[in-house]
């Protein structure tokens, strides 16, 4: 995701880090759901046509991707 590009209709950035990490700094407009909680929010997330998953190094993003 290019930070200079605007999200399109139905797109969301999902920050899957812990709430404390998100509070320290995050991508503007990103929705925070920790990777452990993604399965609890599938119905809410499936309305989006594209979900860009963000974490610190990639491991938690992979876990969230597999859950979705």
ZISULQUI-V222590 format. One record per run of one state. SS is the DSSP state (alpha for helix, beta for strand, coil for the rest). FROM is the first residue (numbers start at 1). TO is the last residue. If there is no record, write none. Layout:
BEGIN
<<SS;FROM;TO> <SS;FROM;TO>>
END
This chain:
BEGIN
<<coil;1;10> <beta;11;15> <coil;16;18> <alpha;19;24> <coil;25;30> <beta;31;32> <coil;33;34> <alpha;35;45> <coil;46;49> <beta;50;54> <coil;55;58> <alpha;59;67> <coil;68;68>>
END
